[in-house]
Amino acid sequence: MQLKEYPYWHDTVTMPTIPVRPLEGRVDVAIIGGGYTGLSAARVLAACGARTALFEAHTLGWGASSRNGGQVLTGMKLGPSALIKKYGLERARRLFAASLAAIDCVAQIVRDEGIACDFVRAGHLEAACKPAHLRVLAHEAELLARKFEHQVELLSAGELRRELGSAAYHGGLVDERSAGLNPARYLAGLAQAAARAGALLYEQTPLERVLPDGQGFLLRTARGALWAKDVFVATSGYTGPATPALQRRIVPIGSYIIATAPLPEALARELIPRGRMVYDTKNFLYYFRLTPEQRLLFGGRAGFTPPTESTVRESAAILRRGMLTVFPQLHDAPVEYAWGGTLGFAFDIFPHAGTLDGLYYAMGYAGHGVALATYLGTKLGQLICGGPEENPLAGLPFPRAPLGLYDGRPWFLPLAGLWYRFLDWVG
Ligand SMILES: Cc1cc2nc3c(=O)[nH]c(=O)nc-3n(C[C@H](O)[C@H](O)[C@H](O)COP(=O)(O)OP(=O)(O)OC[C@H]3O[C@@H](n4cnc5c(N)ncnc54)[C@H](O)[C@@H]3O)c2cc1C
């Protein structure tokens, strides 16, 4: 079978046709980036009457938003104990609550806009790679219940067998609040909703420069210049030199996925009987799930660098080997698709949203962006429109690299990759 080197999801969706329109001279809000963050913001801004133009360098959803695993997860990349240690109990509670509200926000938009994207509250399973990891999960489950009033179920290695047809893990944790969806169909639905609300959407229009100009900003795009009172940067892992201060705060990290051909019903049920969204406890983690047509999607950080043709091919081979260590019963299952995409990580591995040099931004979701990008895009859109400050991340410092050692070119990624492999080996 010929390997298709593009996201499986792209074969499941008809993206809306965006008419090519002349550039506006003046708008209230210009949004840079056409993923979940930008489109969620555009939807609420246009609905509240702001003249809103969104610029996407490629096609809408070209970035991570049509390439991801479609896992809509509770929490943030940092677990509950790290959240409390870093931010104190009260703030940690608010941040965790925001992650739950973010899933509800996706559910509400899917309902309100009638988006057919297979959204389902399937729950997620975090699988322990080592016995010591299960002890950490037990502590986190206890903290979630006691400090966050959030119930999850801890599973021993034996109990895990009812959730996973794999002997590779030592137990796990199930959270019923998480969900799954088809990310590209969700993206297409958000784009239609933003267009219906009146947002002006421009594809193939990279934003090249942003200059403060009186009460607003002068923007140079590949198709001409315009003026905007406010600018919202929604470029996450693809943040570039048009917004250098943000580029220096975000590290682009590659992530890769393979998808098998549709599996026989009984085999699919054996692998993940309850249809959970699954990820494991390694730094170089695996994440996987079934699709509605019973393909297994199996993803991971096969390398840390953003995708190229050769890294996609190499990663496909690495991930297939990984998939077979988890599910040896797939030895005959053909891999039909392989692709990669770029996630945005901040130096504190935490999402950030607020203003910098007068520009609004939300980015750095580190693998939790389906829900958080939607939520923060929506909340910041409402704020720009004069709504209340409901940004749960407001006021958190957005750090740069120690000693200013990063100018937007992630020279250290191969070293970071080795370091995290080492931690997985010893940890
Ligand atoms: C392989 C993979 C798997 C993932 N799996 C999951 C998952 O299962 N669950 C989860 O929650 N998250 C997951 N994520 C992360 C999630 O997809 C992202 O956090 C989320 O999509 C970010 O949305 P965004 O709108 O902020 O950015 P993106 O969707 O990345 O959009 C940014 C856009 O900005 C555009 N852009 C950049 N610069 C400019 C410019 N100068 N002018 C105009 N446009 C510009 C880019 O072309 C891009 O389309 C995954 C990511 C990847 C790559």
PDBQT file of the ligand as one rigid body, heavy atoms in Angstrom, charges set to zero:
ROOT
HETATM    1  C1  LIG A 501       0.728  16.180  15.208  1.00  0.00    +0.000 C 
HETATM    2  C2  LIG A 501       0.003  16.981  16.264  1.00  0.00    +0.000 A 
HETATM    3  C3  LIG A 501      -0.856  16.333  17.141  1.00  0.00    +0.000 A 
HETATM    4  C4  LIG A 501      -1.541  17.067  18.101  1.00  0.00    +0.000 A 
HETATM    5  N1  LIG A 501      -2.471  16.430  18.881  1.00  0.00    +0.000 NA
HETATM    6  C5  LIG A 501      -3.227  17.144  19.744  1.00  0.00    +0.000 A 
HETATM    7  C6  LIG A 501      -4.283  16.524  20.438  1.00  0.00    +0.000 A 
HETATM    8  O1  LIG A 501      -4.592  15.356  20.254  1.00  0.00    +0.000 OA
HETATM    9  N2  LIG A 501      -4.984  17.280  21.333  1.00  0.00    +0.000 N 
HETATM   10  C7  LIG A 501      -4.710  18.605  21.540  1.00  0.00    +0.000 A 
HETATM   11  O2  LIG A 501      -5.379  19.243  22.360  1.00  0.00    +0.000 OA
HETATM   12  N3  LIG A 501      -3.733  19.231  20.837  1.00  0.00    +0.000 NA
HETATM   13  C8  LIG A 501      -3.006  18.540  19.939  1.00  0.00    +0.000 A 
HETATM   14  N4  LIG A 501      -2.061  19.174  19.194  1.00  0.00    +0.000 N 
HETATM   15  C9  LIG A 501      -1.887  20.627  19.369  1.00  0.00    +0.000 C 
HETATM   16  C10 LIG A 501      -3.004  21.435  18.712  1.00  0.00    +0.000 C 
HETATM   17  O3  LIG A 501      -3.239  20.952  17.412  1.00  0.00    +0.000 OA
HETATM   18  C11 LIG A 501      -2.594  22.908  18.660  1.00  0.00    +0.000 C 
HETATM   19  O4  LIG A 501      -2.287  23.343  19.971  1.00  0.00    +0.000 OA
HETATM   20  C12 LIG A 501      -3.690  23.807  18.126  1.00  0.00    +0.000 C 
HETATM   21  O5  LIG A 501      -4.166  23.348  16.894  1.00  0.00    +0.000 OA
HETATM   22  C13 LIG A 501      -3.144  25.227  17.992  1.00  0.00    +0.000 C 
HETATM   23  O6  LIG A 501      -4.071  25.994  17.287  1.00  0.00    +0.000 OA
HETATM   24  P1  LIG A 501      -3.665  27.448  16.830  1.00  0.00    +0.000 P 
HETATM   25  O7  LIG A 501      -4.830  28.010  16.099  1.00  0.00    +0.000 OA
HETATM   26  O8  LIG A 501      -3.174  28.244  17.981  1.00  0.00    +0.000 OA
HETATM   27  O9  LIG A 501      -2.413  27.266  15.890  1.00  0.00    +0.000 OA
HETATM   28  P2  LIG A 501      -2.266  26.494  14.409  1.00  0.00    +0.000 P 
HETATM   29  O10 LIG A 501      -3.450  25.655  14.190  1.00  0.00    +0.000 OA
HETATM   30  O11 LIG A 501      -0.953  25.936  14.429  1.00  0.00    +0.000 OA
HETATM   31  O12 LIG A 501      -2.422  27.730  13.455  1.00  0.00    +0.000 OA
HETATM   32  C14 LIG A 501      -1.436  28.728  13.330  1.00  0.00    +0.000 C 
HETATM   33  C15 LIG A 501      -1.523  29.250  11.904  1.00  0.00    +0.000 C 
HETATM   34  O13 LIG A 501      -0.804  30.484  11.827  1.00  0.00    +0.000 OA
HETATM   35  C16 LIG A 501      -0.376  30.602  10.473  1.00  0.00    +0.000 C 
HETATM   36  N5  LIG A 501       0.660  31.633  10.416  1.00  0.00    +0.000 N 
HETATM   37  C17 LIG A 501       1.873  31.640  11.025  1.00  0.00    +0.000 A 
HETATM   38  N6  LIG A 501       2.528  32.799  10.750  1.00  0.00    +0.000 NA
HETATM   39  C18 LIG A 501       1.706  33.535   9.956  1.00  0.00    +0.000 A 
HETATM   40  C19 LIG A 501       1.814  34.838   9.347  1.00  0.00    +0.000 A 
HETATM   41  N7  LIG A 501       2.911  35.593   9.525  1.00  0.00    +0.000 N 
HETATM   42  N8  LIG A 501       0.788  35.275   8.593  1.00  0.00    +0.000 NA
HETATM   43  C20 LIG A 501      -0.354  34.527   8.440  1.00  0.00    +0.000 A 
HETATM   44  N9  LIG A 501      -0.494  33.282   8.987  1.00  0.00    +0.000 NA
HETATM   45  C21 LIG A 501       0.515  32.806   9.740  1.00  0.00    +0.000 A 
HETATM   46  C22 LIG A 501       0.122  29.214  10.148  1.00  0.00    +0.000 C 
HETATM   47  O14 LIG A 501       0.169  29.001   8.747  1.00  0.00    +0.000 OA
HETATM   48  C23 LIG A 501      -0.903  28.325  10.865  1.00  0.00    +0.000 C 
HETATM   49  O15 LIG A 501      -1.908  27.844   9.987  1.00  0.00    +0.000 OA
HETATM   50  C24 LIG A 501      -1.340  18.471  18.217  1.00  0.00    +0.000 A 
HETATM   51  C25 LIG A 501      -0.473  19.115  17.337  1.00  0.00    +0.000 A 
HETATM   52  C26 LIG A 501       0.193  18.391  16.374  1.00  0.00    +0.000 A 
HETATM   53  C27 LIG A 501       1.102  19.102  15.424  1.00  0.00    +0.000 C 
ENDROOT
TORSDOF 0
